[in-house]
Structures are given as structure tokens and as C-alpha cells.
């Protein structure tokens, strides 16, 4: 009964399931659009759902209400892939666990938040809503620019052109159709509206969170 309720609610929220299921939202950044295009072309023969620009409600480590904004969530028979897109240039130095990465260009150097750690928080947000363990998700950072790693490229960091091969490397029976429908239904029911007000509140939350860390 719970599954039926979630499934119907998902349909009411605008979900339509076919063998070639796609849930496409506008891509804000060029990197997101490139990833969307790659995934649509490479997964045309699979049962899958591609949710983009997904803002989820969370309770953070300080027990405060906040939001987590995910670039892409791909849910298919090969598993759950949580994809953070970055359009970088120059040279990148960083490790899987380092808090910051460094970007070097011809003219400057600056630090970046480690996108793998950033994306890990998205996995946890998805877990809190769906009950699907983050251990069973794939943390993926997709580079669409011309940036190159000068240190060893961490696991899970891919060029957009490598996404198809990476996804294809997993068995095609990791999730059943019913599991895909259930996970998508849960996310559709709980995600916040995709509009400027949601984006504004997300920025306000991040700003407030950053200020608390620096005090």
C-alpha cells in the first residue's frame, strides 16, 4: 500500500514511466547540460530516471533545517548515480579526502571545495529521504571543461565523455523496475519546487551556514 501511494503521488507530481523514462529539467550550467546530453544518448535502451536540479530538504549537523541541491540523480537498472557537474579549466590538484582542491590557470591559483565531499552530502540527503543506503550509491563528479588533474585523479572523478563507460561497467540488474519507481516517487514527493524562490532560499541557507563556520 505504501508503495502504491508513493507511486501515485509520483505520477501526480509529473512522473511518466516508459521503457525510456526521462525526467528532464532545465540545466542551469553548461556542465549540467553536457552531462544531460551524454546520459540521454547513452541510456536510451534502459529503464531509467534522470532527475536534474533536485533540491531536497535536510536537517543538518547543527539540527537546523536546510536544503541540499543535487545536479543530477540517475536511477537505473545499474544503480543510483549521484552526479555533481563541474566546468573547470586549467590544472587541478586534490585527493579524494582533502577538504580543498586547488585550481591553477595561466594567471592565478585558487582553492575549491572538494566536489566529492560536497556531493557526498547529497548522497546523505537522498538516503535520509529514500532510506536507500549511501553505500549503495555512486558518488560521481563529472568534468566538462578542459581541466586536467596534475595529481592522481581521485576515484569517481570523470570526464563527461567517460560517463557512459563508467555506468556500463556496473551490472544491469542492480535495481529492479519497482525499485526505480519507488526511489523516484520518494524523491518527486519530497523535492522542493524548481523555481527562483527555492534557489534563493538555498543560497540563503548556504550563506548562513558558511557564516556560522567562520565565526
Residue pairs with C-beta under 8 A, 6 or more apart in sequence:
3 178
3 182
6 182
6 185
6 186
6 189
7 181
7 182
7 185
9 185
9 188
9 189
10 181
10 184
10 185
10 186
10 188
10 189
13 188
13 189
14 23
14 188
15 23
15 49
15 184
15 185
15 188
17 181
19 47
20 44
20 45
20 46
20 48
21 47
21 48
21 49
22 40
22 48
22 49
22 50
23 49
23 50
23 51
23 52
23 184
23 188
24 36
24 40
24 50
24 52
25 51
25 52
25 53
25 194
26 52
26 53
27 33
27 35
27 36
27 52
27 53
28 53
29 85
29 87
30 87
30 144
31 85
31 86
31 87
31 142
31 143
31 144
31 145
31 160
32 52
32 53
32 71
32 72
32 85
34 85
34 142
34 144
34 160
35 71
35 72
35 83
35 85
35 142
35 144
35 160
35 163
36 50
36 52
36 72
38 160
38 161
38 163
38 164
39 50
39 72
39 74
39 163
40 50
41 164
42 163
42 164
42 167
42 168
43 50
43 74
43 76
43 167
46 76
46 77
46 78
46 172
47 76
47 77
47 177
47 180
48 74
48 75
48 76
48 77
48 180
49 73
49 74
49 75
49 76
49 180
49 183
49 184
50 72
50 73
50 74
51 70
51 72
51 73
51 74
51 75
51 184
51 187
51 188
51 191
52 71
52 72
52 73
53 69
53 70
53 71
53 194
54 69
54 70
54 73
54 187
54 191
55 67
55 68
55 69
55 70
55 191
55 192
55 194
55 198
55 199
55 202
56 67
56 68
56 69
56 70
56 125
56 126
56 129
56 187
56 190
56 191
56 192
57 65
57 66
57 67
57 190
57 192
58 65
58 66
58 67
58 68
58 124
58 125
58 128
59 65
59 66
59 128
60 66
60 209
62 212
66 205
66 209
67 192
67 198
67 201
67 202
67 205
68 121
68 122
68 124
68 125
69 122
69 199
69 202
70 82
70 84
70 122
70 125
70 126
71 83
71 84
71 85
72 81
72 82
72 83
72 85
73 80
73 81
73 82
73 83
73 126
73 187
74 80
74 81
74 82
74 83
74 167
75 81
75 175
75 180
75 183
75 184
76 167
76 175
76 180
77 172
77 173
77 174
77 175
77 176
77 177
77 180
78 167
78 168
78 170
78 171
78 172
78 174
78 175
79 136
79 137
79 138
79 170
79 174
79 175
80 126
80 132
80 136
80 137
80 138
80 175
80 183
81 137
81 138
81 140
81 167
82 119
82 122
82 123
82 126
82 137
82 138
82 139
82 140
83 119
83 140
83 141
83 142
83 163
84 115
84 116
84 118
84 119
84 122
84 140
84 141
84 142
85 141
85 142
85 144
85 160
86 115
86 141
86 142
86 143
86 144
86 145
86 147
87 143
87 144
87 145
88 103
88 143
88 145
88 147
89 105
89 145
89 146
89 147
90 103
90 104
90 105
90 106
90 147
91 103
91 104
91 105
91 147
91 148
91 149
91 150
92 101
92 102
92 103
92 104
92 112
92 147
92 148
92 149
92 150
92 151
93 101
93 102
93 104
93 149
93 150
93 151
94 100
94 101
94 102
94 112
94 114
94 149
94 151
94 154
95 151
95 152
95 154
96 116
96 154
96 155
96 156
97 114
97 117
98 114
99 113
99 114
99 117
100 111
100 112
100 113
100 114
101 111
101 112
101 113
101 114
101 115
102 109
102 110
102 111
102 112
103 109
103 110
103 111
103 112
103 147
104 150
115 141
116 139
116 141
116 154
116 156
116 157
119 139
119 140
119 141
120 134
120 139
123 134
123 137
123 139
124 134
126 132
126 134
126 137
126 187
127 133
127 134
127 137
129 186
129 187
129 190
130 182
130 183
130 186
130 187
131 186
132 183
138 156
138 170
139 156
140 156
140 158
140 163
140 166
141 156
141 157
141 158
142 158
142 159
142 160
142 163
143 157
143 158
143 159
143 160
144 159
144 160
149 157
158 166
175 183
192 198
